[in-house]
Amino acid sequence: MNIFSLIGLIISGVVLFVGLRLSSSDLKIFFDGPSLFIVLGGTFAATSVAFQLNKIGGLFKIFFTQFLKGKMVDTSNVIKDIMKICESYRSGESLESLVPKAQDPFLKEAMELIADGILETEKVIQILEQRASKMSVLRSDDTKKIKSLGKFPPAFGMMGTTIGMIVLLANLGGADAMKMIGPAMGVCLITTLYGVIIANLVIIPIGENLEEISKQMDTKDEIILEGVKHI
């Protein structure tokens, strides 16, 4: 569980709530149904066009499997495991008996392939390098998809604000036009606020978190590949 990142999201929500509460005792002024619909609906529609409607479920899968269930990689533990395995192997223990000691799935897979003895070590290393490269590309693509979503909410927020301004200006000729300007401007800006909140408090931080995890996974796989070469 990516507990620290979840705590960060919660803290962001609390900061936002406190900020709004300090700004006004009436939180209802920060809620507007049409504005929220424009931002969320527009973001969903743009996402459907960008990544195809039938693949949107994959974005939710990325969110749950990599962000919620993922966690930062501690490469020091991987290095310790590799060193212990190398020492045990050089002390006379068979590689097959050392496989269960590998905590990392990629390291365990590498040791199993070498222990099987079906392929030469050089061929196993080549296969592992190709696998690590493909996994790196997949993680990078997933991260780019999430981060690219961050540009949609602010854009639709501005769209909603523009729509609100058009409606406001169209009604300026009315008898109560002066009384409408303040409340109407507030509603216009709420749409922009929603776009900024969704992008900068949710989507972009999640994308940055996934990118950091992806980099750490790449580093971890490189360490394992180098370690396996010396077993």
N, C-alpha and C positions, 0 to 999 in steps of 0.2 A: 504494500500500500504506500502510495506517494504521500505520506502523512504531512510532511513539512510544506509541500506545495499546496495541499488542501487547507492547511492552517493559514497560509499566505492569502489564499482566496477569501477565506472567512474574515481575516483581518481587513482586507480591502473592502469587503462588504460592510464591516462595522465602521470603518473610517468614513465611507460614503454616507451611511445612515446618520452617523453623528454630525457630519458636515451639513447634511440637509436639515437635520433637526435644529442645529444651531442657527441655520439661516432663516428658518421659519417654524413656528409652532404648529402650523397646519400643513402636514405632509401631503394632503390631498392635492395641493396646488402643483405638486411634482408628478401627478399621474394624469395621463391623457390617453384614452383608448385608441383613437385614430392615429396618434403619433407613434404609439407602441406598435400598432398594426403595420404602419408603413415601414418602420425599421426592421422588425422581425420578419414580416412577410416579404419585404423587398430583399432582405439578406438571403432568405430561403430560396426565393425565385432566382436570384443571381447565382447562388450556389448550384442550383439545379442546371442552369445553363453552362456554368463553368466545368462542372464535374459529372454531368448527366444525372438525371433524377434517380435512376436505379442504382447509382453508386454512392448516394448520400449516406446510406446505411453504413458504408465503409468508414465514413468520417466519424460516426458515432463509435464504431468499433475501435478506431484509433484512439479516441478520447478515453474509452473505458480500459482498453488493454495497455496502453502506453502511459497515459497520464495518471489515471486513478490507481491502476495496479502496478505500474512501473515505479522504479525508484532509482536514485542516484547510484552509480557503480563505484564501489570501493576497490580500486585497482591494487591497493596494498594487500588485501586479502588474497587476490588472485596470484600475486607474486609469491606470497608466503606458501600457498598451495603448491605452486610449481616447484619451488625450492625444496619443499618437503618430499614431493614425489620424486624429484631428481636424486635427492640424497638417499631415499629408500631404495630406489632402483639400482643405484650404484653400490648399495650395501648388499645386494643380492636378491632382493624381493622381485618377484615376477611382476611384469607390467599388468597382467590380468588382475592380480590381487590389489593393485594400486588404483584401479579404475574407480571403485566406490569412494575413494578418498577425494576425488575431484568434485568440488562443490558446483563449479560453473558448468552448465550444460554443454557449451562449446568445447571446453577443455575435456570434459568426459567423452564427448563424441570423438575428439582427436585421439585420445588415448585408446579408445575402443578400436578405431581404425588401424592404429599402429599395432596394437596387441593381437589383432586378428591375423596379421602377417600375410594377408592375401596380396596386398599391394606393397611395393617398395616405399620406404619412408619418403623419398623425394616425390613420388606420385601422390602420396597422402598429403604432403605439404601443399602440393599444387592444387589438389581438390579443396583443401581447407581454405586456401587463399581465395579461390574462386567463390566459395560459399560466403566467406567473410565480405568479399567485395559486393556480392549480390545483396546480402543483408544490409550492408551500408547504404546501397543505392535505394533500397526499399524504405529504410528508415528516413533517409533524406527526402524522398518523395512524399512520405506521410507528413513530415514536418512542414514542407513547403505548402502542402494543401491546407493545413490548419492555419499557418501564418498568412496565407493569401486571403483567407476569410476576413482577416482584420480590416481590410480596406473597404468592405461592403457596408457595414453599419454606419460609419461616418458619412459615406456618400449618400445613403438613403436618409440619414438624418438631415443633411443639407437639402435633399429633395423635399422632405416634409416641411422644412422651414420655408423653402421657396413657395411651396403650395400655400402655406399659411399666410405668407406675405401677399401673395396674389389675392387671396380671399379678403385679407384686411384692406388692401388698397382699393379693391372693387367696391367695398362698402363704406368708404370714407365720405361719400356724398350724402349719407343718411343723416337723420336728425340727431341721433345720439352717437355720431362718429367719434367725437372726442372722448367719450366715456369708454368706447370700445378699444381704443388704441392700446392702453396698458394691458388689459387682460389678453387681448388678441396677440400682442407681441410676446407675452409670457408663454402662451400655447405654442407659438411658432418656434421659440427657442428650446422648448422641451424636447422636440424631435431631435435637434442637434445634440442635446444632453444625452438622450437615450443612445444615440449612435456612438458618442464618445465613451460612455460607460461600458457598453457591450464590447467595444473594440479594445479599449485600454485597460479595463479591469478584468476581462475574461479571456477573450480570444488571443490577443497578442501575448499576454503573460504565459498562457498555456503553450502557445507556439514556441516561445523562447525556452520554456522548460523542456519541451520535447527535443528541441535542437541541442540543448546541453546534454540531455540523456543520450542522444544519438552520438554526439562527439565522444562521450565517455565510453559508450559501447564500442565504438571504433578503436579507441585507444586500448581498451581491454582485449579485444580480439587480436590486435597487433602484438600485444604482450604475450598472449597465449601462443600465437604462431611462432614467435621468437623462442619462447620457452620449449615448445614441442621439438624444435630443431635440435635442442641440446639434450633431449632425453635419450 
